[in-house]
């Protein structure tokens, strides 16, 4: 009995306190940006995190995927609707009516798994491009600059294996603002 209690106490100290402290210190040394939330700072002010999607309602900005939890981190959730669900089909039809350009871009018509995905595909960005160009009243030179920014900010598949090319929506929107477009 006494040996079991000693083992419990030792395990609690090592695994409950020692390991988390060691991981926090290691993370802050080797991955300081990630351990602090991957915050994007502009002029000394936090503008968001590159890890969490942010809602952009203004047509001058690119939009992320829809969020069931309204882009809040506390109730992060998916809809869990089946593709054949009546509620899901009604929601998709409503989004197509509101954004006809999304009709052939399924990711923009469905909730993400967490509701907080910061990335969308290049296809989703290109579908939104005419709306953003029109809303910002960009001339030909600015349009080319924006297309170059999209190319530069395009991330490849994870480790060149998994997924598809994608773009962080917040990073792209902030880059447009910083360049004065």
Secondary structure, DSSP 4 states (H G I P E B T S, - for coil): -HHHHHHHHHHIIIIIIIHHHHHHHHHHHH-HHHHTT-EEEETTEEEEETTS-----STTS------TTTT-STT-------TT-HHHHHHHHHHHHH-GGGTT-GGGGS--SSS---EEEHHHHHHHHHHHHHHHT--HHHHHHHHHHHHHH-B-SBTTTBS--EEEHHHHHHHHHHTT-
